[in-house]
Amino acid sequence: MRSFQAKRSCLLFFGAILLITGLRPTSVHAQKDSADIPTVSTTYAIEGARIVQAPGRVIDSGTIVFRDGVIESVGRRATVPYDAIIIDGSGMTVYAGFIDAFSRVGVATPERTSMPPVADTSNPTYERAGITPEKQVRTLLNPSDKSVDAHRKLGFTTVHTVPHGNMLPGSGAVALLHGKNADAMIIRNDVSMAFQFTGSRGVYPGTPMGIMAKFRQLHKESSRRLRLEQMYASDPAGMARPPADIVHTAFFPVIADEKPVFAHTTNALEVYRALTLKTELGLTMVLTGLSEGFDTIDKIKTSGNPVALTMGLPDKPKWAAEIKSDSLNQILSSYTDETRTATFRDVEAEKRNLEAKQLVTRQKYVEMPKMYANAGIPFAFTSYGVDSKDISANLKSFVEGGLSSDAALAALTINAANILGLSASMGTLDAGKMANVIVTSGALFEDDTTIKYVFVDGHKFEYDTKTKKDDAPSSRRRGQ
């Protein structure tokens, strides 16, 4: 009898060990977000990392803990819960996830189709004229679109995204770069009216002046229709019901100052035209793009208008691609405004001077964010019209052009959060905020720095996580 009880106790003991060990993840790979592998825990702790809570607010070696998509604690002595999945942050740096202030991430580029002929080119349909402010990006957003993962790999966790189109392409939404469908991704819908000086070919309004006139007309008509609807809602007796117009209805929250217009501009003249519309119509406006924003700094500072600068840059001349930086600096220093030649013998000198002019012009674009920072204008960044493969290199170019790392980080986090009204939930690494977190191998904007983890609302995505064979697993459960 005693022998039987001893054997039974032994079996129960080893069974308990197998049960416990079977439930414990053995390596970082067991923690990947996957449809096939259930999440073991929704609590994470990154220990011993350099934590940049916000630009200029740094913990040299600390711990950040987040549970169910919310930051629970941050500090040098933050308590690690018993159920946390622990990531060894030694040698790593933790930042708040980046926010793209204006983009088309997650929205597939529509196929080009031939436009049908229009009977009256001066009065085309709204859709043919590129006037579709009622279009909701929610109906177009696709979590499987390749731009979602491409942006996330760069450290972006949140985007303000809008539809493709011309003058008034549609309404924007703020979306997380994680979710099974559009509704799961979107945290704020219908947050903006997208506007740009892009007309539809062959019909009115096809020019910038025509676009301005059409915007004024739509705003005036919509204001009148809004008053009629308000009167009818107050006392319909004796009134015919106002006819419906989806374009005018889309203007109602803009007129009521409940929704800003995000005006995308590609040159200095478009900036002045957008600000003219803002002043005339009393719009709440955010200027985005500003490819030639270095010529509008004084105007924008006076206007106090929020801005999101493009992350795009003109291509570097092919001939300059292989030239070392000291040689490029020498070429730049030799540039003169005088490019005329006295004789054919000076053609080579003129060629060199024109090459230097190419670099000088491009350098103005590189230094534009620094100019805004020096002018005291807070700005965010936009990827609208920029290929994601160029973003990382361009951001590094801005820093090399004199923009401080803190100013660049602010543009990608707290400034973008402020412009989009998201400061209460994201933009910094503070307790209570959403767990939008990126973990890098070193300081941002350095050539050898890579992004290792991106957490979107607490969901983990692993990128550059290669380790040596002798290295211990970088992730474990408490008590392992």
Contacts in CASP RR format, 6 or more apart in sequence:
PFRMAT RR
TARGET T0000
AUTHOR 0000-0000-0000
METHOD contacts of the structure
MODEL  1
MRSFQAKRSCLLFFGAILLITGLRPTSVHAQKDSADIPTVSTTYAIEGAR
IVQAPGRVIDSGTIVFRDGVIESVGRRATVPYDAIIIDGSGMTVYAGFID
AFSRVGVATPERTSMPPVADTSNPTYERAGITPEKQVRTLLNPSDKSVDA
HRKLGFTTVHTVPHGNMLPGSGAVALLHGKNADAMIIRNDVSMAFQFTGS
RGVYPGTPMGIMAKFRQLHKESSRRLRLEQMYASDPAGMARPPADIVHTA
FFPVIADEKPVFAHTTNALEVYRALTLKTELGLTMVLTGLSEGFDTIDKI
KTSGNPVALTMGLPDKPKWAAEIKSDSLNQILSSYTDETRTATFRDVEAE
KRNLEAKQLVTRQKYVEMPKMYANAGIPFAFTSYGVDSKDISANLKSFVE
GGLSSDAALAALTINAANILGLSASMGTLDAGKMANVIVTSGALFEDDTT
IKYVFVDGHKFEYDTKTKKDDAPSSRRRGQ
23 40 0 8 1.000
24 477 0 8 1.000
24 480 0 8 1.000
25 31 0 8 1.000
25 40 0 8 1.000
25 85 0 8 1.000
25 475 0 8 1.000
25 476 0 8 1.000
25 477 0 8 1.000
26 473 0 8 1.000
27 473 0 8 1.000
27 475 0 8 1.000
28 87 0 8 1.000
28 462 0 8 1.000
28 465 0 8 1.000
28 473 0 8 1.000
28 474 0 8 1.000
28 475 0 8 1.000
30 37 0 8 1.000
30 40 0 8 1.000
31 39 0 8 1.000
31 40 0 8 1.000
31 85 0 8 1.000
31 460 0 8 1.000
31 475 0 8 1.000
32 460 0 8 1.000
32 462 0 8 1.000
33 39 0 8 1.000
33 459 0 8 1.000
33 460 0 8 1.000
33 461 0 8 1.000
40 85 0 8 1.000
40 477 0 8 1.000
41 83 0 8 1.000
41 84 0 8 1.000
41 85 0 8 1.000
41 477 0 8 1.000
42 67 0 8 1.000
42 68 0 8 1.000
42 69 0 8 1.000
42 458 0 8 1.000
43 65 0 8 1.000
43 66 0 8 1.000
43 67 0 8 1.000
43 68 0 8 1.000
43 72 0 8 1.000
43 81 0 8 1.000
43 83 0 8 1.000
43 84 0 8 1.000
43 85 0 8 1.000
44 65 0 8 1.000
44 66 0 8 1.000
44 67 0 8 1.000
44 84 0 8 1.000
44 85 0 8 1.000
44 86 0 8 1.000
44 87 0 8 1.000
44 435 0 8 1.000
44 455 0 8 1.000
44 458 0 8 1.000
44 460 0 8 1.000
45 63 0 8 1.000
45 64 0 8 1.000
45 65 0 8 1.000
45 78 0 8 1.000
45 80 0 8 1.000
45 81 0 8 1.000
45 84 0 8 1.000
45 85 0 8 1.000
45 86 0 8 1.000
45 87 0 8 1.000
45 478 0 8 1.000
46 63 0 8 1.000
46 64 0 8 1.000
46 86 0 8 1.000
46 87 0 8 1.000
46 89 0 8 1.000
46 92 0 8 1.000
46 94 0 8 1.000
46 437 0 8 1.000
46 439 0 8 1.000
47 62 0 8 1.000
47 63 0 8 1.000
47 80 0 8 1.000
47 86 0 8 1.000
47 87 0 8 1.000
47 88 0 8 1.000
47 89 0 8 1.000
48 61 0 8 1.000
48 62 0 8 1.000
48 63 0 8 1.000
48 88 0 8 1.000
48 89 0 8 1.000
48 90 0 8 1.000
49 61 0 8 1.000
49 62 0 8 1.000
49 63 0 8 1.000
49 64 0 8 1.000
49 89 0 8 1.000
49 90 0 8 1.000
49 91 0 8 1.000
49 92 0 8 1.000
49 93 0 8 1.000
49 94 0 8 1.000
49 439 0 8 1.000
50 58 0 8 1.000
50 59 0 8 1.000
50 60 0 8 1.000
50 61 0 8 1.000
50 62 0 8 1.000
50 91 0 8 1.000
50 92 0 8 1.000
50 93 0 8 1.000
50 94 0 8 1.000
50 442 0 8 1.000
51 58 0 8 1.000
51 59 0 8 1.000
51 62 0 8 1.000
51 64 0 8 1.000
51 74 0 8 1.000
51 75 0 8 1.000
51 93 0 8 1.000
51 94 0 8 1.000
51 429 0 8 1.000
52 58 0 8 1.000
52 93 0 8 1.000
52 94 0 8 1.000
52 95 0 8 1.000
52 96 0 8 1.000
52 409 0 8 1.000
52 429 0 8 1.000
53 59 0 8 1.000
53 74 0 8 1.000
53 96 0 8 1.000
53 428 0 8 1.000
53 429 0 8 1.000
53 430 0 8 1.000
54 96 0 8 1.000
54 413 0 8 1.000
54 414 0 8 1.000
54 427 0 8 1.000
54 428 0 8 1.000
54 429 0 8 1.000
55 406 0 8 1.000
55 407 0 8 1.000
55 409 0 8 1.000
55 410 0 8 1.000
55 413 0 8 1.000
55 414 0 8 1.000
56 406 0 8 1.000
57 428 0 8 1.000
59 74 0 8 1.000
59 75 0 8 1.000
59 76 0 8 1.000
61 76 0 8 1.000
62 74 0 8 1.000
62 75 0 8 1.000
62 76 0 8 1.000
62 78 0 8 1.000
63 73 0 8 1.000
63 74 0 8 1.000
63 75 0 8 1.000
63 76 0 8 1.000
63 77 0 8 1.000
63 78 0 8 1.000
63 80 0 8 1.000
64 71 0 8 1.000
64 73 0 8 1.000
64 74 0 8 1.000
64 75 0 8 1.000
64 78 0 8 1.000
64 94 0 8 1.000
64 429 0 8 1.000
64 437 0 8 1.000
65 71 0 8 1.000
65 72 0 8 1.000
65 73 0 8 1.000
65 74 0 8 1.000
65 78 0 8 1.000
65 79 0 8 1.000
65 80 0 8 1.000
65 81 0 8 1.000
65 84 0 8 1.000
66 72 0 8 1.000
66 435 0 8 1.000
66 437 0 8 1.000
66 455 0 8 1.000
66 458 0 8 1.000
67 81 0 8 1.000
67 84 0 8 1.000
68 458 0 8 1.000
69 434 0 8 1.000
69 435 0 8 1.000
69 457 0 8 1.000
69 458 0 8 1.000
69 459 0 8 1.000
70 432 0 8 1.000
70 433 0 8 1.000
70 434 0 8 1.000
70 435 0 8 1.000
71 429 0 8 1.000
71 430 0 8 1.000
71 431 0 8 1.000
71 432 0 8 1.000
71 433 0 8 1.000
71 434 0 8 1.000
71 435 0 8 1.000
71 437 0 8 1.000
72 81 0 8 1.000
72 431 0 8 1.000
72 432 0 8 1.000
73 79 0 8 1.000
73 431 0 8 1.000
74 429 0 8 1.000
74 430 0 8 1.000
74 431 0 8 1.000
80 86 0 8 1.000
80 478 0 8 1.000
81 478 0 8 1.000
82 478 0 8 1.000
82 479 0 8 1.000
83 477 0 8 1.000
83 478 0 8 1.000
84 477 0 8 1.000
84 478 0 8 1.000
85 475 0 8 1.000
85 476 0 8 1.000
85 477 0 8 1.000
86 475 0 8 1.000
86 476 0 8 1.000
86 477 0 8 1.000
86 478 0 8 1.000
87 439 0 8 1.000
87 453 0 8 1.000
87 474 0 8 1.000
87 475 0 8 1.000
88 472 0 8 1.000
88 474 0 8 1.000
88 475 0 8 1.000
89 439 0 8 1.000
89 474 0 8 1.000
91 441 0 8 1.000
91 442 0 8 1.000
92 439 0 8 1.000
92 440 0 8 1.000
92 441 0 8 1.000
92 442 0 8 1.000
92 452 0 8 1.000
93 439 0 8 1.000
93 440 0 8 1.000
93 441 0 8 1.000
93 442 0 8 1.000
93 443 0 8 1.000
93 444 0 8 1.000
94 429 0 8 1.000
94 437 0 8 1.000
94 438 0 8 1.000
94 439 0 8 1.000
94 440 0 8 1.000
95 409 0 8 1.000
95 413 0 8 1.000
95 429 0 8 1.000
95 437 0 8 1.000
95 438 0 8 1.000
95 440 0 8 1.000
95 444 0 8 1.000
96 413 0 8 1.000
96 426 0 8 1.000
96 427 0 8 1.000
96 428 0 8 1.000
96 429 0 8 1.000
96 436 0 8 1.000
96 437 0 8 1.000
96 438 0 8 1.000
97 155 0 8 1.000
97 156 0 8 1.000
97 157 0 8 1.000
97 158 0 8 1.000
97 412 0 8 1.000
97 413 0 8 1.000
97 426 0 8 1.000
97 427 0 8 1.000
97 436 0 8 1.000
97 437 0 8 1.000
97 438 0 8 1.000
97 454 0 8 1.000
98 154 0 8 1.000
98 155 0 8 1.000
98 156 0 8 1.000
98 157 0 8 1.000
98 158 0 8 1.000
98 412 0 8 1.000
98 413 0 8 1.000
98 416 0 8 1.000
98 438 0 8 1.000
99 156 0 8 1.000
99 157 0 8 1.000
99 158 0 8 1.000
99 159 0 8 1.000
99 160 0 8 1.000
99 380 0 8 1.000
99 412 0 8 1.000
99 413 0 8 1.000
99 416 0 8 1.000
99 417 0 8 1.000
99 420 0 8 1.000
99 422 0 8 1.000
99 426 0 8 1.000
99 427 0 8 1.000
100 151 0 8 1.000
100 156 0 8 1.000
100 158 0 8 1.000
100 159 0 8 1.000
100 160 0 8 1.000
100 161 0 8 1.000
100 381 0 8 1.000
100 382 0 8 1.000
100 383 0 8 1.000
100 416 0 8 1.000
101 160 0 8 1.000
101 286 0 8 1.000
101 288 0 8 1.000
101 308 0 8 1.000
101 380 0 8 1.000
101 381 0 8 1.000
101 382 0 8 1.000
101 416 0 8 1.000
101 419 0 8 1.000
101 420 0 8 1.000
102 160 0 8 1.000
102 162 0 8 1.000
102 262 0 8 1.000
102 264 0 8 1.000
102 286 0 8 1.000
102 288 0 8 1.000
102 289 0 8 1.000
102 308 0 8 1.000
102 382 0 8 1.000
102 383 0 8 1.000
102 384 0 8 1.000
103 151 0 8 1.000
103 159 0 8 1.000
103 160 0 8 1.000
103 161 0 8 1.000
103 162 0 8 1.000
103 382 0 8 1.000
103 383 0 8 1.000
103 384 0 8 1.000
104 147 0 8 1.000
104 161 0 8 1.000
104 162 0 8 1.000
104 163 0 8 1.000
104 164 0 8 1.000
104 384 0 8 1.000
104 385 0 8 1.000
105 145 0 8 1.000
105 147 0 8 1.000
105 148 0 8 1.000
105 151 0 8 1.000
105 156 0 8 1.000
105 159 0 8 1.000
105 161 0 8 1.000
105 175 0 8 1.000
105 177 0 8 1.000
105 383 0 8 1.000
106 141 0 8 1.000
106 142 0 8 1.000
106 143 0 8 1.000
106 145 0 8 1.000
106 147 0 8 1.000
106 148 0 8 1.000
106 159 0 8 1.000
106 161 0 8 1.000
106 175 0 8 1.000
107 137 0 8 1.000
107 140 0 8 1.000
107 141 0 8 1.000
107 142 0 8 1.000
107 145 0 8 1.000
107 147 0 8 1.000
107 161 0 8 1.000
107 162 0 8 1.000
107 163 0 8 1.000
107 164 0 8 1.000
108 140 0 8 1.000
108 142 0 8 1.000
108 145 0 8 1.000
109 164 0 8 1.000
110 164 0 8 1.000
110 165 0 8 1.000
115 128 0 8 1.000
115 200 0 8 1.000
115 201 0 8 1.000
116 128 0 8 1.000
118 124 0 8 1.000
118 125 0 8 1.000
118 128 0 8 1.000
118 202 0 8 1.000
118 203 0 8 1.000
121 202 0 8 1.000
121 203 0 8 1.000
121 204 0 8 1.000
122 203 0 8 1.000
122 204 0 8 1.000
123 204 0 8 1.000
124 200 0 8 1.000
124 203 0 8 1.000
124 204 0 8 1.000
126 132 0 8 1.000
126 247 0 8 1.000
128 200 0 8 1.000
128 203 0 8 1.000
129 166 0 8 1.000
129 167 0 8 1.000
129 199 0 8 1.000
129 200 0 8 1.000
129 203 0 8 1.000
129 204 0 8 1.000
129 205 0 8 1.000
129 214 0 8 1.000
130 165 0 8 1.000
130 166 0 8 1.000
130 167 0 8 1.000
130 168 0 8 1.000
130 169 0 8 1.000
130 199 0 8 1.000
130 200 0 8 1.000
131 166 0 8 1.000
131 167 0 8 1.000
131 168 0 8 1.000
131 214 0 8 1.000
131 218 0 8 1.000
131 247 0 8 1.000
132 163 0 8 1.000
132 165 0 8 1.000
132 168 0 8 1.000
132 169 0 8 1.000
132 170 0 8 1.000
132 247 0 8 1.000
133 168 0 8 1.000
133 170 0 8 1.000
133 171 0 8 1.000
133 193 0 8 1.000
133 194 0 8 1.000
133 247 0 8 1.000
133 250 0 8 1.000
133 251 0 8 1.000
134 170 0 8 1.000
134 171 0 8 1.000
134 246 0 8 1.000
134 247 0 8 1.000
134 249 0 8 1.000
134 250 0 8 1.000
135 163 0 8 1.000
135 169 0 8 1.000
135 170 0 8 1.000
135 171 0 8 1.000
136 170 0 8 1.000
136 171 0 8 1.000
136 172 0 8 1.000
136 173 0 8 1.000
136 189 0 8 1.000
136 190 0 8 1.000
137 161 0 8 1.000
137 162 0 8 1.000
137 163 0 8 1.000
137 170 0 8 1.000
137 171 0 8 1.000
137 172 0 8 1.000
137 173 0 8 1.000
138 173 0 8 1.000
138 182 0 8 1.000
138 183 0 8 1.000
138 186 0 8 1.000
138 189 0 8 1.000
139 182 0 8 1.000
140 163 0 8 1.000
140 182 0 8 1.000
141 161 0 8 1.000
141 173 0 8 1.000
141 175 0 8 1.000
141 182 0 8 1.000
141 185 0 8 1.000
141 186 0 8 1.000
142 148 0 8 1.000
142 182 0 8 1.000
143 178 0 8 1.000
143 179 0 8 1.000
143 180 0 8 1.000
143 181 0 8 1.000
143 182 0 8 1.000
143 184 0 8 1.000
143 185 0 8 1.000
147 388 0 8 1.000
148 177 0 8 1.000
149 177 0 8 1.000
150 388 0 8 1.000
150 389 0 8 1.000
151 159 0 8 1.000
151 177 0 8 1.000
151 383 0 8 1.000
151 388 0 8 1.000
152 177 0 8 1.000
152 178 0 8 1.000
152 454 0 8 1.000
152 456 0 8 1.000
152 461 0 8 1.000
153 451 0 8 1.000
153 454 0 8 1.000
153 463 0 8 1.000
154 388 0 8 1.000
154 391 0 8 1.000
154 392 0 8 1.000
154 451 0 8 1.000
155 438 0 8 1.000
155 451 0 8 1.000
155 454 0 8 1.000
156 177 0 8 1.000
157 176 0 8 1.000
157 177 0 8 1.000
157 178 0 8 1.000
157 426 0 8 1.000
157 436 0 8 1.000
157 437 0 8 1.000
157 438 0 8 1.000
157 454 0 8 1.000
157 455 0 8 1.000
157 456 0 8 1.000
157 457 0 8 1.000
158 174 0 8 1.000
158 175 0 8 1.000
158 176 0 8 1.000
158 177 0 8 1.000
158 187 0 8 1.000
158 422 0 8 1.000
158 426 0 8 1.000
158 436 0 8 1.000
159 174 0 8 1.000
159 175 0 8 1.000
159 177 0 8 1.000
160 172 0 8 1.000
160 173 0 8 1.000
160 174 0 8 1.000
160 175 0 8 1.000
160 191 0 8 1.000
160 192 0 8 1.000
160 262 0 8 1.000
160 420 0 8 1.000
161 172 0 8 1.000
161 173 0 8 1.000
161 175 0 8 1.000
162 169 0 8 1.000
162 170 0 8 1.000
162 171 0 8 1.000
162 172 0 8 1.000
162 192 0 8 1.000
162 194 0 8 1.000
162 262 0 8 1.000
162 384 0 8 1.000
163 169 0 8 1.000
163 170 0 8 1.000
163 171 0 8 1.000
163 172 0 8 1.000
163 194 0 8 1.000
165 198 0 8 1.000
166 196 0 8 1.000
166 198 0 8 1.000
166 199 0 8 1.000
166 200 0 8 1.000
167 195 0 8 1.000
167 196 0 8 1.000
167 197 0 8 1.000
167 198 0 8 1.000
167 199 0 8 1.000
167 200 0 8 1.000
167 205 0 8 1.000
167 211 0 8 1.000
167 214 0 8 1.000
167 215 0 8 1.000
168 193 0 8 1.000
168 194 0 8 1.000
168 195 0 8 1.000
168 247 0 8 1.000
169 194 0 8 1.000
169 196 0 8 1.000
170 193 0 8 1.000
170 194 0 8 1.000
170 250 0 8 1.000
171 189 0 8 1.000
171 190 0 8 1.000
171 191 0 8 1.000
171 192 0 8 1.000
171 193 0 8 1.000
171 194 0 8 1.000
171 250 0 8 1.000
172 189 0 8 1.000
172 190 0 8 1.000
172 191 0 8 1.000
172 192 0 8 1.000
172 193 0 8 1.000
172 194 0 8 1.000
172 262 0 8 1.000
173 186 0 8 1.000
173 188 0 8 1.000
173 189 0 8 1.000
173 190 0 8 1.000
173 191 0 8 1.000
174 186 0 8 1.000
174 187 0 8 1.000
174 188 0 8 1.000
174 191 0 8 1.000
174 420 0 8 1.000
174 422 0 8 1.000
175 182 0 8 1.000
175 185 0 8 1.000
175 186 0 8 1.000
175 187 0 8 1.000
176 185 0 8 1.000
176 186 0 8 1.000
176 187 0 8 1.000
176 436 0 8 1.000
176 456 0 8 1.000
176 457 0 8 1.000
177 185 0 8 1.000
177 456 0 8 1.000
178 184 0 8 1.000
178 185 0 8 1.000
178 456 0 8 1.000
178 457 0 8 1.000
178 459 0 8 1.000
178 461 0 8 1.000
179 185 0 8 1.000
190 253 0 8 1.000
190 259 0 8 1.000
191 259 0 8 1.000
191 420 0 8 1.000
192 259 0 8 1.000
192 260 0 8 1.000
192 261 0 8 1.000
192 262 0 8 1.000
192 286 0 8 1.000
193 250 0 8 1.000
193 251 0 8 1.000
193 254 0 8 1.000
193 259 0 8 1.000
193 260 0 8 1.000
193 261 0 8 1.000
193 262 0 8 1.000
194 262 0 8 1.000
194 264 0 8 1.000
195 215 0 8 1.000
195 261 0 8 1.000
195 262 0 8 1.000
195 263 0 8 1.000
195 264 0 8 1.000
195 274 0 8 1.000
196 263 0 8 1.000
196 264 0 8 1.000
196 265 0 8 1.000
197 208 0 8 1.000
197 211 0 8 1.000
197 265 0 8 1.000
197 266 0 8 1.000
197 270 0 8 1.000
197 273 0 8 1.000
197 274 0 8 1.000
198 211 0 8 1.000
199 205 0 8 1.000
199 206 0 8 1.000
199 207 0 8 1.000
199 211 0 8 1.000
200 206 0 8 1.000
204 210 0 8 1.000
204 214 0 8 1.000
205 211 0 8 1.000
205 213 0 8 1.000
205 214 0 8 1.000
208 269 0 8 1.000
208 270 0 8 1.000
208 273 0 8 1.000
212 273 0 8 1.000
212 276 0 8 1.000
212 277 0 8 1.000
215 277 0 8 1.000
215 281 0 8 1.000
216 277 0 8 1.000
216 280 0 8 1.000
216 281 0 8 1.000
218 247 0 8 1.000
218 248 0 8 1.000
218 251 0 8 1.000
219 251 0 8 1.000
219 254 0 8 1.000
219 255 0 8 1.000
219 281 0 8 1.000
221 248 0 8 1.000
222 247 0 8 1.000
222 248 0 8 1.000
222 249 0 8 1.000
222 251 0 8 1.000
222 252 0 8 1.000
222 254 0 8 1.000
222 255 0 8 1.000
223 251 0 8 1.000
223 255 0 8 1.000
225 242 0 8 1.000
225 245 0 8 1.000
225 248 0 8 1.000
225 249 0 8 1.000
226 248 0 8 1.000
226 251 0 8 1.000
226 252 0 8 1.000
226 255 0 8 1.000
226 256 0 8 1.000
228 242 0 8 1.000
229 242 0 8 1.000
231 239 0 8 1.000
232 239 0 8 1.000
232 241 0 8 1.000
232 242 0 8 1.000
253 259 0 8 1.000
254 260 0 8 1.000
254 261 0 8 1.000
254 283 0 8 1.000
254 284 0 8 1.000
257 284 0 8 1.000
259 284 0 8 1.000
260 283 0 8 1.000
260 284 0 8 1.000
260 285 0 8 1.000
260 286 0 8 1.000
261 278 0 8 1.000
261 283 0 8 1.000
261 284 0 8 1.000
261 285 0 8 1.000
261 286 0 8 1.000
262 285 0 8 1.000
262 286 0 8 1.000
262 288 0 8 1.000
263 274 0 8 1.000
263 277 0 8 1.000
263 278 0 8 1.000
263 285 0 8 1.000
263 286 0 8 1.000
263 287 0 8 1.000
263 288 0 8 1.000
264 288 0 8 1.000
264 289 0 8 1.000
264 382 0 8 1.000
264 384 0 8 1.000
265 271 0 8 1.000
265 274 0 8 1.000
265 287 0 8 1.000
265 288 0 8 1.000
265 289 0 8 1.000
265 290 0 8 1.000
265 291 0 8 1.000
266 289 0 8 1.000
266 291 0 8 1.000
266 292 0 8 1.000
267 291 0 8 1.000
267 292 0 8 1.000
268 292 0 8 1.000
268 293 0 8 1.000
268 295 0 8 1.000
268 296 0 8 1.000
271 287 0 8 1.000
271 290 0 8 1.000
271 292 0 8 1.000
271 293 0 8 1.000
271 296 0 8 1.000
271 299 0 8 1.000
271 300 0 8 1.000
272 296 0 8 1.000
272 299 0 8 1.000
274 285 0 8 1.000
274 287 0 8 1.000
275 285 0 8 1.000
275 287 0 8 1.000
275 299 0 8 1.000
275 303 0 8 1.000
275 305 0 8 1.000
277 283 0 8 1.000
277 285 0 8 1.000
278 285 0 8 1.000
278 303 0 8 1.000
278 305 0 8 1.000
285 305 0 8 1.000
286 305 0 8 1.000
286 306 0 8 1.000
286 307 0 8 1.000
286 308 0 8 1.000
286 419 0 8 1.000
287 300 0 8 1.000
287 305 0 8 1.000
287 306 0 8 1.000
287 307 0 8 1.000
287 308 0 8 1.000
288 307 0 8 1.000
288 308 0 8 1.000
288 310 0 8 1.000
288 382 0 8 1.000
288 384 0 8 1.000
289 308 0 8 1.000
289 309 0 8 1.000
289 310 0 8 1.000
289 382 0 8 1.000
289 384 0 8 1.000
290 296 0 8 1.000
290 307 0 8 1.000
290 309 0 8 1.000
290 310 0 8 1.000
290 368 0 8 1.000
291 310 0 8 1.000
291 312 0 8 1.000
291 365 0 8 1.000
293 300 0 8 1.000
293 309 0 8 1.000
293 368 0 8 1.000
294 364 0 8 1.000
294 365 0 8 1.000
294 367 0 8 1.000
294 368 0 8 1.000
294 371 0 8 1.000
297 371 0 8 1.000
297 372 0 8 1.000
297 375 0 8 1.000
297 377 0 8 1.000
300 307 0 8 1.000
300 377 0 8 1.000
301 375 0 8 1.000
301 376 0 8 1.000
301 377 0 8 1.000
304 377 0 8 1.000
306 378 0 8 1.000
306 380 0 8 1.000
306 418 0 8 1.000
306 419 0 8 1.000
307 372 0 8 1.000
307 377 0 8 1.000
307 379 0 8 1.000
307 380 0 8 1.000
308 379 0 8 1.000
308 380 0 8 1.000
308 381 0 8 1.000
308 382 0 8 1.000
308 416 0 8 1.000
308 419 0 8 1.000
309 368 0 8 1.000
309 369 0 8 1.000
309 372 0 8 1.000
309 379 0 8 1.000
309 380 0 8 1.000
309 381 0 8 1.000
309 382 0 8 1.000
309 411 0 8 1.000
310 381 0 8 1.000
310 382 0 8 1.000
310 384 0 8 1.000
310 385 0 8 1.000
310 386 0 8 1.000
311 381 0 8 1.000
311 382 0 8 1.000
311 383 0 8 1.000
311 386 0 8 1.000
311 390 0 8 1.000
311 391 0 8 1.000
311 394 0 8 1.000
311 395 0 8 1.000
312 365 0 8 1.000
312 385 0 8 1.000
312 386 0 8 1.000
312 390 0 8 1.000
312 391 0 8 1.000
312 394 0 8 1.000
313 362 0 8 1.000
313 365 0 8 1.000
313 366 0 8 1.000
313 390 0 8 1.000
313 394 0 8 1.000
313 397 0 8 1.000
314 361 0 8 1.000
314 362 0 8 1.000
314 365 0 8 1.000
316 362 0 8 1.000
317 355 0 8 1.000
317 358 0 8 1.000
317 359 0 8 1.000
317 362 0 8 1.000
319 355 0 8 1.000
320 328 0 8 1.000
320 355 0 8 1.000
320 358 0 8 1.000
320 359 0 8 1.000
323 331 0 8 1.000
328 359 0 8 1.000
331 352 0 8 1.000
331 355 0 8 1.000
331 356 0 8 1.000
331 359 0 8 1.000
332 356 0 8 1.000
332 359 0 8 1.000
332 360 0 8 1.000
332 363 0 8 1.000
334 352 0 8 1.000
334 353 0 8 1.000
334 356 0 8 1.000
335 353 0 8 1.000
335 356 0 8 1.000
335 357 0 8 1.000
335 359 0 8 1.000
335 360 0 8 1.000
336 353 0 8 1.000
338 353 0 8 1.000
339 350 0 8 1.000
339 353 0 8 1.000
339 354 0 8 1.000
339 357 0 8 1.000
340 350 0 8 1.000
341 347 0 8 1.000
341 349 0 8 1.000
341 350 0 8 1.000
363 401 0 8 1.000
366 397 0 8 1.000
366 398 0 8 1.000
366 400 0 8 1.000
366 401 0 8 1.000
367 401 0 8 1.000
367 402 0 8 1.000
367 403 0 8 1.000
369 379 0 8 1.000
369 398 0 8 1.000
369 403 0 8 1.000
369 407 0 8 1.000
369 408 0 8 1.000
369 411 0 8 1.000
370 398 0 8 1.000
370 401 0 8 1.000
370 402 0 8 1.000
370 403 0 8 1.000
370 407 0 8 1.000
372 379 0 8 1.000
373 379 0 8 1.000
373 403 0 8 1.000
373 404 0 8 1.000
373 407 0 8 1.000
378 410 0 8 1.000
378 415 0 8 1.000
378 418 0 8 1.000
379 411 0 8 1.000
379 415 0 8 1.000
380 411 0 8 1.000
380 412 0 8 1.000
380 415 0 8 1.000
380 416 0 8 1.000
380 419 0 8 1.000
381 395 0 8 1.000
381 411 0 8 1.000
381 412 0 8 1.000
381 416 0 8 1.000
383 391 0 8 1.000
386 394 0 8 1.000
395 408 0 8 1.000
395 445 0 8 1.000
396 445 0 8 1.000
396 447 0 8 1.000
398 408 0 8 1.000
399 405 0 8 1.000
399 408 0 8 1.000
399 445 0 8 1.000
405 443 0 8 1.000
405 444 0 8 1.000
405 445 0 8 1.000
408 444 0 8 1.000
408 445 0 8 1.000
409 444 0 8 1.000
413 426 0 8 1.000
413 427 0 8 1.000
413 428 0 8 1.000
414 423 0 8 1.000
414 427 0 8 1.000
414 428 0 8 1.000
416 422 0 8 1.000
416 427 0 8 1.000
417 423 0 8 1.000
417 426 0 8 1.000
417 427 0 8 1.000
417 428 0 8 1.000
424 433 0 8 1.000
425 433 0 8 1.000
425 434 0 8 1.000
426 433 0 8 1.000
426 434 0 8 1.000
426 436 0 8 1.000
427 433 0 8 1.000
427 436 0 8 1.000
429 437 0 8 1.000
434 457 0 8 1.000
434 458 0 8 1.000
435 455 0 8 1.000
435 457 0 8 1.000
435 458 0 8 1.000
436 455 0 8 1.000
436 456 0 8 1.000
436 457 0 8 1.000
436 458 0 8 1.000
437 453 0 8 1.000
437 454 0 8 1.000
437 455 0 8 1.000
437 458 0 8 1.000
438 451 0 8 1.000
438 453 0 8 1.000
438 454 0 8 1.000
438 455 0 8 1.000
439 451 0 8 1.000
439 452 0 8 1.000
439 453 0 8 1.000
439 454 0 8 1.000
439 455 0 8 1.000
440 449 0 8 1.000
440 450 0 8 1.000
440 451 0 8 1.000
440 452 0 8 1.000
441 448 0 8 1.000
441 449 0 8 1.000
441 450 0 8 1.000
441 451 0 8 1.000
441 452 0 8 1.000
441 464 0 8 1.000
442 448 0 8 1.000
442 449 0 8 1.000
443 449 0 8 1.000
450 463 0 8 1.000
450 464 0 8 1.000
451 463 0 8 1.000
451 464 0 8 1.000
452 462 0 8 1.000
452 463 0 8 1.000
452 464 0 8 1.000
452 465 0 8 1.000
453 460 0 8 1.000
453 461 0 8 1.000
453 462 0 8 1.000
453 463 0 8 1.000
453 465 0 8 1.000
454 460 0 8 1.000
454 461 0 8 1.000
454 463 0 8 1.000
455 461 0 8 1.000
465 474 0 8 1.000
467 474 0 8 1.000
END
